[in-house]
Amino acid sequence: MIQRHGYRAFILHSLLALLLALFVAQTAQAERLRDLASFVGVRDNALVGYGLVVGLDGSGDQTTQAPFTTQSLTNLLSQLGITVPPGTNMQLKNIAAVMVTAELPPFSRQGQKIDVVVSSVANSRSLRGGTLLLSPLKGADGRIYAMAQGNVLVGGVGAEAGGSSVQINHQAAGRITNGATVEMEVPLVLGADGILDLQLDTFDFDTAQRAVTAINSEFGAPVAAALDGRVIRLNAPINSNDQVRFMARVQNVDLALGEGPAKVIINSRTGSVVLTSAVTLNRAAVAHGNLSITIDSNPQVSQPNPFGGGNTVVVPNADISVAQEGGALQMLETSADLAEVVRALNALGATPQDLMSILQALQAAGSLRAELEII
């Protein structure tokens, strides 16, 4: 009886462990909706501007090759009440013309600080140790939304002497943390009429339907409806405080995703091949051999006989050889799992470049059950 009781306890513990493993696996597949979608209108805005970086240690623009740097400095000095006589040859080495870029976050307010990236426009060797002068940052509408200024932090370093030089990382671009101050806000009104649109990052009807079901289950009412495979319309409260609470609950909804589309991504430039978990393979036979053509040029010199009155000429002579490697038929069994598909393709012993051709042929034959995308 004791042995039987121990056996039952062992079986019970095993079943509990199995159920726990299944629960953990299902939980691991669930993702929060905030990682899959965003509210329409809540986005960053790109800003760009032009400015000057001063205080460089002789690594600035060569003004003879970048005249706009000198022109920019002349305009700046005139705004400060300093007049540069026309025709003055300013050989400056400590100044560089730069482009300044930044991202204006949503709901930004006046006085808020944002980071900026400073990049050389002309032929400055390094921006290390430089200071960006006050530069306006404009949006797509041409209006000024922020002003940037500060010391540029460059991650690279370099040195040169006697015609020799050494450089570590890139020095023609840097970053200024909290280098810009927001001067004008981007108007953004959400849900003024109680309607919010949630946009999925990836177009998928199945994900949209799952999201609608999960949101309605969270609130216990039909507050969400799918407009298409990407946009979900929500009936939100009118009050701003209640609306923020509503949006926070929507973002934290756990969504159990189904299996994604079957896709094979091929990068023709690098030879990379990526397969999704839904890729399957039907039974097929594959033979693949490489064809190589070699052309050797062996020019020969032809000379005339003595006193023949001819000229010495070069006669082209080319040797052409064609070689084809043997490729025996390899059987690919039906594979319903990604691991089996990988093992079947690896069994061919093909290079990544050959694998691209094989995958294209398998799709054309209908054996590869996946969408083939070449990037």
C-alpha positions as CSV (number, residue, x, y, z in Angstrom):
1,M,0.0,0.0,0.0
2,I,2.9,2.3,0.8
3,Q,4.4,1.7,-2.6
4,R,1.1,2.2,-4.4
5,H,0.5,5.5,-2.5
6,G,4.0,6.7,-3.5
7,Y,3.4,5.8,-7.1
8,R,0.1,7.7,-7.1
9,A,1.9,10.7,-5.5
10,F,4.6,10.5,-8.2
11,I,1.9,10.5,-10.9
12,L,0.1,13.4,-9.3
13,H,3.3,15.5,-9.0
14,S,4.2,14.7,-12.6
15,L,0.7,15.9,-13.8
16,L,1.0,19.1,-11.8
17,A,4.5,19.8,-13.2
18,L,3.2,19.2,-16.7
19,L,0.2,21.5,-16.2
20,L,2.5,24.2,-14.7
21,A,4.9,23.9,-17.7
22,L,1.9,24.3,-20.1
23,F,0.7,27.3,-18.1
24,V,4.1,28.9,-18.1
25,A,4.5,28.3,-21.9
26,Q,1.1,29.9,-22.6
27,T,2.0,32.8,-20.3
28,A,5.3,33.3,-22.1
29,Q,3.5,33.6,-25.4
30,A,1.2,36.4,-24.2
31,E,2.4,40.0,-24.9
32,R,1.1,43.3,-23.7
33,L,-0.8,45.3,-26.2
34,R,1.5,48.3,-25.7
35,D,4.3,46.3,-27.4
36,L,2.1,45.5,-30.4
37,A,0.2,48.7,-31.0
38,S,0.0,52.5,-30.4
39,F,-2.7,55.1,-30.3
40,V,-3.1,57.1,-33.5
41,G,-1.7,60.6,-33.1
42,V,0.7,59.7,-30.3
43,R,4.1,59.8,-32.0
44,D,7.4,61.6,-32.2
45,N,8.1,64.5,-34.5
46,A,11.4,64.9,-36.3
47,L,13.2,68.2,-36.0
48,V,16.2,69.4,-38.0
49,G,18.4,72.5,-37.9
50,Y,21.7,74.0,-39.0
51,G,24.3,75.4,-36.8
52,L,28.0,76.1,-36.0
53,V,30.3,74.2,-33.7
54,V,33.2,76.3,-32.3
55,G,36.1,75.7,-30.1
56,L,37.6,72.8,-32.1
57,D,41.4,72.1,-31.8
58,G,42.3,72.8,-35.4
59,S,40.0,70.1,-36.7
60,G,37.3,72.3,-38.2
61,D,36.2,72.9,-41.8
62,Q,38.6,74.0,-44.5
63,T,36.9,77.2,-45.3
64,T,38.4,77.4,-48.8
65,Q,36.5,74.2,-49.7
66,A,33.4,75.0,-47.5
67,P,32.6,78.7,-48.1
68,F,29.2,78.4,-46.5
69,T,30.9,77.9,-43.1
70,T,32.5,81.4,-43.4
71,Q,29.2,82.8,-44.7
72,S,27.3,81.4,-41.7
73,L,29.9,82.9,-39.3
74,T,29.7,86.3,-41.0
75,N,25.9,86.3,-40.7
76,L,26.1,85.3,-37.0
77,L,28.6,88.0,-36.2
78,S,26.5,90.6,-37.9
79,Q,23.5,89.6,-35.7
80,L,25.8,90.2,-32.7
81,G,26.7,93.6,-33.9
82,I,30.1,92.8,-35.4
83,T,30.7,93.8,-39.0
84,V,33.2,91.8,-41.1
85,P,34.7,93.9,-43.9
86,P,33.7,92.5,-47.3
87,G,36.5,90.4,-49.0
88,T,38.1,89.5,-45.7
89,N,39.9,86.1,-46.0
90,M,39.1,84.3,-42.8
91,Q,41.2,81.1,-42.6
92,L,39.4,79.4,-39.7
93,K,40.3,76.0,-38.3
94,N,38.3,75.9,-35.1
95,I,34.8,76.1,-36.5
96,A,32.6,73.5,-38.3
97,A,29.2,73.7,-40.0
98,V,26.8,71.0,-38.7
99,M,23.3,69.6,-39.0
100,V,21.4,69.2,-35.8
101,T,18.6,66.6,-35.5
102,A,16.3,65.7,-32.7
103,E,13.0,63.8,-31.9
104,L,10.2,65.8,-30.3
105,P,8.3,63.3,-28.0
106,P,4.5,63.4,-27.9
107,F,2.9,65.7,-25.2
108,S,6.2,67.7,-24.9
109,R,5.8,71.0,-23.1
110,Q,7.6,74.3,-23.2
111,G,10.9,74.2,-21.3
112,Q,11.3,70.4,-21.6
113,K,14.8,69.2,-22.5
114,I,15.5,66.8,-25.4
115,D,18.6,65.2,-26.7
116,V,20.1,66.3,-30.0
117,V,22.6,64.7,-32.5
118,V,25.2,66.9,-34.2
119,S,26.7,65.9,-37.5
120,S,29.4,67.6,-39.6
121,V,28.3,68.9,-43.0
122,A,31.6,69.8,-44.6
123,N,35.1,68.3,-44.1
124,S,35.7,68.7,-40.4
125,R,38.0,65.9,-39.1
126,S,36.5,65.9,-35.6
127,L,33.9,67.7,-33.5
128,R,35.6,66.6,-30.2
129,G,35.7,69.4,-27.6
130,G,33.4,71.7,-29.7
131,T,30.5,73.7,-28.5
132,L,27.3,74.0,-30.6
133,L,26.1,77.6,-30.8
134,L,22.4,78.5,-30.4
135,S,20.6,76.7,-33.3
136,P,16.8,76.7,-34.1
137,L,15.2,73.3,-34.8
138,K,12.3,73.3,-37.2
139,G,9.6,70.8,-38.0
140,A,8.1,69.7,-41.3
141,D,5.9,72.8,-41.3
142,G,9.0,75.1,-41.1
143,R,8.2,76.4,-37.7
144,I,10.7,76.5,-34.8
145,Y,9.9,74.0,-32.1
146,A,13.1,73.9,-30.1
147,M,16.5,75.7,-29.6
148,A,19.7,73.7,-29.3
149,Q,23.0,74.6,-27.7
150,G,25.7,72.9,-25.6
151,N,28.9,71.0,-25.5
152,V,29.2,68.1,-28.0
153,L,30.2,64.7,-26.7
154,V,32.0,62.6,-29.3
155,G,32.7,58.9,-28.6
156,G,35.7,58.7,-31.0
157,V,39.2,59.9,-30.6
158,G,42.2,60.3,-32.9
159,A,45.7,61.7,-33.2
160,E,48.1,62.4,-36.0
161,A,51.7,63.5,-36.3
162,G,54.5,63.3,-38.9
163,G,52.1,62.1,-41.6
164,S,50.9,59.2,-39.4
165,S,47.5,59.0,-37.8
166,V,45.3,56.8,-35.7
167,Q,41.5,57.0,-35.2
168,I,39.1,55.1,-32.9
169,N,35.4,55.2,-33.8
170,H,33.7,58.1,-35.6
171,Q,34.5,61.7,-34.8
172,A,32.5,63.7,-37.3
173,A,29.3,63.3,-35.2
174,G,28.4,63.7,-31.6
175,R,25.5,64.0,-29.1
176,I,24.3,66.6,-26.6
177,T,22.3,65.2,-23.8
178,N,19.4,67.6,-22.9
179,G,20.9,69.9,-25.5
180,A,17.7,71.4,-26.8
181,T,14.8,73.2,-25.1
182,V,11.3,72.9,-26.4
183,E,9.9,76.4,-27.3
184,M,6.6,75.4,-28.9
185,E,4.3,72.5,-28.3
186,V,2.7,70.3,-30.9
187,P,-1.1,70.4,-30.5
188,L,-2.5,67.0,-29.8
189,V,-6.1,66.3,-28.9
190,L,-7.1,62.7,-28.3
191,G,-10.6,61.4,-27.8
192,A,-12.4,64.7,-27.8
193,D,-15.5,63.0,-29.0
194,G,-14.9,59.8,-27.0
195,I,-13.3,57.9,-29.9
196,L,-9.8,56.5,-29.9
197,D,-8.0,54.6,-32.6
198,L,-5.5,51.9,-31.7
199,Q,-3.1,51.0,-34.6
200,L,-1.3,47.7,-34.7
201,D,2.4,47.8,-35.7
202,T,1.9,44.9,-38.1
203,F,-1.1,44.4,-40.4
204,D,-2.8,41.1,-39.4
205,F,-6.6,40.3,-39.2
206,D,-6.0,37.6,-36.6
207,T,-4.1,39.8,-34.3
208,A,-6.7,42.6,-34.6
209,Q,-9.6,40.2,-33.8
210,R,-7.7,38.8,-30.8
211,A,-7.0,42.3,-29.6
212,V,-10.7,43.2,-29.8
213,T,-11.7,40.1,-27.9
214,A,-9.1,40.7,-25.2
215,I,-10.0,44.4,-24.7
216,N,-13.8,43.7,-24.5
217,S,-13.0,40.9,-22.0
218,E,-10.9,43.3,-19.9
219,F,-13.7,45.9,-19.7
220,G,-16.6,43.5,-19.7
221,A,-18.3,45.6,-22.4
222,P,-18.1,46.0,-26.2
223,V,-15.8,49.0,-26.1
224,A,-13.5,47.9,-29.0
225,A,-14.3,47.1,-32.7
226,A,-11.9,46.4,-35.5
227,L,-12.1,48.7,-38.5
228,D,-9.6,46.5,-40.6
229,G,-6.6,44.4,-40.0
230,R,-4.6,47.3,-38.4
231,V,-6.9,49.8,-36.8
232,I,-9.1,49.1,-33.7
233,R,-11.7,51.8,-32.7
234,L,-12.3,52.3,-29.0
235,N,-15.2,54.0,-27.2
236,A,-13.3,56.0,-24.5
237,P,-14.5,58.3,-21.7
238,I,-14.7,62.0,-22.4
239,N,-13.1,63.1,-19.1
240,S,-9.3,63.4,-19.5
241,N,-8.5,61.7,-16.3
242,D,-10.8,58.8,-17.0
243,Q,-9.4,58.7,-20.5
244,V,-5.8,58.3,-19.4
245,R,-6.9,55.5,-17.0
246,F,-8.7,53.8,-19.9
247,M,-5.7,54.0,-22.2
248,A,-3.4,52.6,-19.5
249,R,-5.7,49.6,-19.1
250,V,-5.8,49.1,-22.8
251,Q,-2.1,49.2,-23.1
252,N,-1.6,46.6,-20.3
253,V,-4.1,44.1,-21.8
254,D,-2.3,40.7,-22.3
255,L,-2.8,39.4,-25.8
256,A,-2.2,35.7,-26.6
257,L,-0.8,35.8,-30.1
258,G,-1.4,33.0,-32.7
259,E,1.2,31.6,-34.9
260,G,2.6,34.3,-37.3
261,P,2.6,34.0,-41.1
262,A,4.9,31.5,-42.8
263,K,7.6,33.6,-44.3
264,V,11.2,33.1,-45.6
265,I,13.2,36.3,-45.7
266,I,16.3,36.3,-47.9
267,N,18.9,39.1,-47.9
268,S,20.5,38.9,-51.3
269,R,23.3,41.2,-50.3
270,T,24.5,39.4,-47.3
271,G,23.3,35.9,-47.9
272,S,21.2,35.8,-44.8
273,V,18.2,33.5,-44.7
274,V,15.5,33.7,-41.9
275,L,12.6,31.3,-41.5
276,T,9.5,31.9,-39.3
277,S,8.2,29.2,-37.0
278,A,5.2,28.5,-39.3
279,V,7.3,27.4,-42.3
280,T,6.5,23.9,-43.5
281,L,7.9,21.7,-46.2
282,N,6.3,19.1,-48.4
283,R,8.1,16.1,-49.7
284,A,10.4,16.9,-52.6
285,A,13.6,15.7,-54.3
286,V,16.4,18.2,-54.8
287,A,19.6,18.1,-56.8
288,H,21.9,21.1,-56.9
289,G,25.3,21.5,-58.6
290,N,27.5,24.5,-59.1
291,L,28.5,25.5,-62.7
292,S,31.8,27.3,-63.0
293,I,33.3,28.9,-66.1
294,T,37.0,29.8,-66.1
295,I,38.6,32.1,-68.8
296,D,42.4,32.4,-68.8
297,S,43.9,35.0,-71.0
298,N,47.4,34.0,-72.4
299,P,48.5,36.7,-74.9
300,Q,51.3,35.6,-77.3
301,V,53.8,37.8,-79.2
302,S,54.1,37.1,-82.9
303,Q,57.3,38.3,-84.6
304,P,58.0,38.3,-88.3
305,N,60.9,36.5,-90.0
306,P,64.2,38.3,-90.3
307,F,64.1,40.8,-93.1
308,G,60.4,39.9,-93.7
309,G,59.2,43.4,-93.4
310,G,56.5,42.6,-90.9
311,N,55.6,44.1,-87.5
312,T,55.7,42.5,-84.1
313,V,52.1,42.1,-82.8
314,V,50.4,40.7,-79.7
315,V,48.0,37.9,-80.5
316,P,45.2,37.3,-77.9
317,N,44.8,33.7,-76.8
318,A,42.1,32.6,-74.3
319,D,41.6,29.2,-72.7
320,I,38.0,28.6,-71.6
321,S,37.0,25.7,-69.4
322,V,33.6,24.8,-68.0
323,A,33.2,22.6,-64.9
324,Q,30.0,21.4,-63.3
325,E,29.9,19.7,-59.9
326,G,27.8,16.7,-59.6
327,G,24.6,17.0,-57.6
328,A,22.9,13.8,-56.5
329,L,19.2,13.9,-55.8
330,Q,18.4,14.4,-52.1
331,M,15.1,13.5,-50.7
332,L,13.4,16.1,-48.4
333,E,10.7,14.5,-46.3
334,T,7.5,16.3,-45.2
335,S,8.4,18.6,-42.4
336,A,5.7,20.2,-40.3
337,D,8.0,21.7,-37.7
338,L,10.6,24.4,-38.1
339,A,13.4,22.3,-36.6
340,E,12.7,19.5,-39.1
341,V,12.7,22.0,-41.9
342,V,16.1,23.3,-40.8
343,R,17.5,19.8,-40.5
344,A,16.2,18.9,-44.0
345,L,17.8,22.0,-45.6
346,N,21.1,21.4,-43.7
347,A,21.2,17.9,-45.0
348,L,21.7,19.3,-48.5
349,G,25.0,20.7,-47.5
350,A,24.4,23.9,-49.6
351,T,26.0,27.2,-49.0
352,P,23.7,30.2,-48.1
353,Q,24.0,31.4,-51.7
354,D,23.0,28.0,-53.0
355,L,20.2,27.8,-50.4
356,M,18.6,30.9,-51.8
357,S,18.2,29.2,-55.2
358,I,17.0,26.0,-53.6
359,L,14.3,27.8,-51.6
360,Q,13.1,29.6,-54.7
361,A,12.9,26.4,-56.6
362,L,11.0,24.7,-53.8
363,Q,8.5,27.5,-53.6
364,A,8.0,27.4,-57.4
365,A,7.4,23.6,-57.1
366,G,4.9,24.1,-54.3
367,S,6.9,22.2,-51.8
368,L,7.8,25.3,-49.6
369,R,4.7,26.4,-47.8
370,A,5.7,29.9,-47.1
371,E,5.9,33.4,-48.6
372,L,9.3,34.1,-50.0
373,E,10.5,37.7,-49.5
374,I,13.8,39.0,-50.9
375,I,15.2,42.2,-49.4
